[in-house]
């Protein structure tokens, strides 16, 4: 993860490839999210993937038939599921 000074240094986009520009945008976004979480002490919620029906079904007003067989969905974060002594591993290299 780039530091703020590294991001500032990369702001000179002259001669930068499109891939490098996209990487810079992602680095800035990550930096902003980390700052916001640190300042507010609130867990991050992705505005494009909210913990509600809109993230489960294409049309939440008309969910598929199989959804009636599914119990009420309870959204949880990994630390709310795992109660072991070690931190959970979501993806392994």
C-alpha positions as protocol buffer text, in pm:
chain_id: "A"
residue {
  index: 1
  type: UNK
  ca { x: 0 y: 0 z: 0 }
}
residue {
  index: 2
  type: UNK
  ca { x: 139 y: 337 z: -98 }
}
residue {
  index: 3
  type: UNK
  ca { x: 187 y: 610 z: 159 }
}
residue {
  index: 4
  type: UNK
  ca { x: 34 y: 953 z: 108 }
}
residue {
  index: 5
  type: UNK
  ca { x: 373 y: 1097 z: 3 }
}
residue {
  index: 6
  type: UNK
  ca { x: 414 y: 818 z: -255 }
}
residue {
  index: 7
  type: UNK
  ca { x: 66 y: 889 z: -387 }
}
residue {
  index: 8
  type: UNK
  ca { x: 145 y: 1262 z: -406 }
}
residue {
  index: 9
  type: UNK
  ca { x: 466 y: 1183 z: -596 }
}
residue {
  index: 10
  type: UNK
  ca { x: 269 y: 970 z: -844 }
}
residue {
  index: 11
  type: UNK
  ca { x: 23 y: 1251 z: -914 }
}
residue {
  index: 12
  type: UNK
  ca { x: 242 y: 1363 z: -1204 }
}
residue {
  index: 13
  type: UNK
  ca { x: 66 y: 1146 z: -1461 }
}
residue {
  index: 14
  type: UNK
  ca { x: 273 y: 1256 z: -1759 }
}
residue {
  index: 15
  type: UNK
  ca { x: 401 y: 947 z: -1937 }
}
residue {
  index: 16
  type: UNK
  ca { x: 199 y: 717 z: -1709 }
}
residue {
  index: 17
  type: UNK
  ca { x: 32 y: 417 z: -1869 }
}
residue {
  index: 18
  type: UNK
  ca { x: -343 y: 362 z: -1835 }
}
residue {
  index: 19
  type: UNK
  ca { x: -274 y: 65 z: -1606 }
}
residue {
  index: 20
  type: UNK
  ca { x: -51 y: 280 z: -1383 }
}
residue {
  index: 21
  type: UNK
  ca { x: -318 y: 551 z: -1370 }
}
residue {
  index: 22
  type: UNK
  ca { x: -579 y: 293 z: -1265 }
}
residue {
  index: 23
  type: UNK
  ca { x: -341 y: 157 z: -1001 }
}
residue {
  index: 24
  type: UNK
  ca { x: -292 y: 513 z: -872 }
}
residue {
  index: 25
  type: UNK
  ca { x: -669 y: 559 z: -846 }
}
residue {
  index: 26
  type: UNK
  ca { x: -704 y: 233 z: -651 }
}
residue {
  index: 27
  type: UNK
  ca { x: -415 y: 327 z: -420 }
}
residue {
  index: 28
  type: UNK
  ca { x: -575 y: 668 z: -351 }
}
residue {
  index: 29
  type: UNK
  ca { x: -912 y: 505 z: -286 }
}
residue {
  index: 30
  type: UNK
  ca { x: -758 y: 254 z: -43 }
}
residue {
  index: 31
  type: UNK
  ca { x: -571 y: 531 z: 135 }
}
residue {
  index: 32
  type: UNK
  ca { x: -891 y: 738 z: 169 }
}
residue {
  index: 33
  type: UNK
  ca { x: -1090 y: 440 z: 303 }
}
residue {
  index: 34
  type: UNK
  ca { x: -818 y: 356 z: 556 }
}
residue {
  index: 35
  type: UNK
  ca { x: -808 y: 719 z: 671 }
}
residue {
  index: 36
  type: UNK
  ca { x: -1187 y: 733 z: 704 }
}
residue {
  index: 37
  type: UNK
  ca { x: -1200 y: 409 z: 903 }
}
residue {
  index: 38
  type: UNK
  ca { x: -918 y: 528 z: 1129 }
}
residue {
  index: 39
  type: UNK
  ca { x: -1080 y: 865 z: 1191 }
}
residue {
  index: 40
  type: UNK
  ca { x: -1435 y: 745 z: 1247 }
}
residue {
  index: 41
  type: UNK
  ca { x: -1353 y: 412 z: 1415 }
}
residue {
  index: 42
  type: UNK
  ca { x: -1641 y: 269 z: 1208 }
}
residue {
  index: 43
  type: UNK
  ca { x: -1613 y: -52 z: 1008 }
}
residue {
  index: 44
  type: UNK
  ca { x: -1612 y: -3 z: 632 }
}
residue {
  index: 45
  type: UNK
  ca { x: -1934 y: -60 z: 436 }
}
residue {
  index: 46
  type: UNK
  ca { x: -1901 y: -86 z: 59 }
}
residue {
  index: 47
  type: UNK
  ca { x: -2159 y: 152 z: -90 }
}
residue {
  index: 48
  type: UNK
  ca { x: -2185 y: -72 z: -398 }
}
residue {
  index: 49
  type: UNK
  ca { x: -2238 y: -393 z: -201 }
}
residue {
  index: 50
  type: UNK
  ca { x: -2456 y: -312 z: 97 }
}
residue {
  index: 51
  type: UNK
  ca { x: -2560 y: -586 z: 340 }
}
residue {
  index: 52
  type: UNK
  ca { x: -2917 y: -604 z: 213 }
}
residue {
  index: 53
  type: UNK
  ca { x: -3138 y: -771 z: -50 }
}
residue {
  index: 54
  type: UNK
  ca { x: -3005 y: -547 z: -328 }
}
residue {
  index: 55
  type: UNK
  ca { x: -2675 y: -732 z: -302 }
}
residue {
  index: 56
  type: UNK
  ca { x: -2840 y: -1074 z: -318 }
}
residue {
  index: 57
  type: UNK
  ca { x: -3083 y: -1052 z: -607 }
}
residue {
  index: 58
  type: UNK
  ca { x: -3089 y: -881 z: -945 }
}
residue {
  index: 59
  type: UNK
  ca { x: -3433 y: -744 z: -865 }
}
residue {
  index: 60
  type: UNK
  ca { x: -3492 y: -737 z: -488 }
}
residue {
  index: 61
  type: UNK
  ca { x: -3860 y: -660 z: -547 }
}
residue {
  index: 62
  type: UNK
  ca { x: -3893 y: -990 z: -739 }
}
residue {
  index: 63
  type: UNK
  ca { x: -3656 y: -1238 z: -576 }
}
residue {
  index: 64
  type: UNK
  ca { x: -3621 y: -1581 z: -740 }
}
residue {
  index: 65
  type: UNK
  ca { x: -3854 y: -1861 z: -630 }
}
residue {
  index: 66
  type: UNK
  ca { x: -3580 y: -2048 z: -444 }
}
residue {
  index: 67
  type: UNK
  ca { x: -3536 y: -1753 z: -209 }
}
residue {
  index: 68
  type: UNK
  ca { x: -3857 y: -1849 z: -29 }
}
residue {
  index: 69
  type: UNK
  ca { x: -3678 y: -2167 z: 88 }
}
residue {
  index: 70
  type: UNK
  ca { x: -3388 y: -1967 z: 229 }
}
residue {
  index: 71
  type: UNK
  ca { x: -3413 y: -1856 z: 591 }
}
residue {
  index: 72
  type: UNK
  ca { x: -3379 y: -1489 z: 672 }
}
residue {
  index: 73
  type: UNK
  ca { x: -3032 y: -1374 z: 573 }
}
residue {
  index: 74
  type: UNK
  ca { x: -2816 y: -1245 z: 856 }
}
residue {
  index: 75
  type: UNK
  ca { x: -2518 y: -1043 z: 735 }
}
residue {
  index: 76
  type: UNK
  ca { x: -2200 y: -1100 z: 934 }
}
residue {
  index: 77
  type: UNK
  ca { x: -1839 y: -998 z: 918 }
}
residue {
  index: 78
  type: UNK
  ca { x: -1568 y: -1265 z: 941 }
}
residue {
  index: 79
  type: UNK
  ca { x: -1488 y: -1183 z: 1303 }
}
residue {
  index: 80
  type: UNK
  ca { x: -1855 y: -1240 z: 1390 }
}
residue {
  index: 81
  type: UNK
  ca { x: -1842 y: -1591 z: 1245 }
}
residue {
  index: 82
  type: UNK
  ca { x: -1504 y: -1714 z: 1366 }
}
residue {
  index: 83
  type: UNK
  ca { x: -1453 y: -1743 z: 1740 }
}
residue {
  index: 84
  type: UNK
  ca { x: -1126 y: -1939 z: 1745 }
}
residue {
  index: 85
  type: UNK
  ca { x: -804 y: -1821 z: 1902 }
}
residue {
  index: 86
  type: UNK
  ca { x: -634 y: -1762 z: 1568 }
}
residue {
  index: 87
  type: UNK
  ca { x: -752 y: -1507 z: 1314 }
}
residue {
  index: 88
  type: UNK
  ca { x: -957 y: -1659 z: 1032 }
}
residue {
  index: 89
  type: UNK
  ca { x: -790 y: -1708 z: 695 }
}
residue {
  index: 90
  type: UNK
  ca { x: -1029 y: -1608 z: 417 }
}
residue {
  index: 91
  type: UNK
  ca { x: -790 y: -1672 z: 126 }
}
residue {
  index: 92
  type: UNK
  ca { x: -461 y: -1857 z: 135 }
}
residue {
  index: 93
  type: UNK
  ca { x: -168 y: -1799 z: -98 }
}
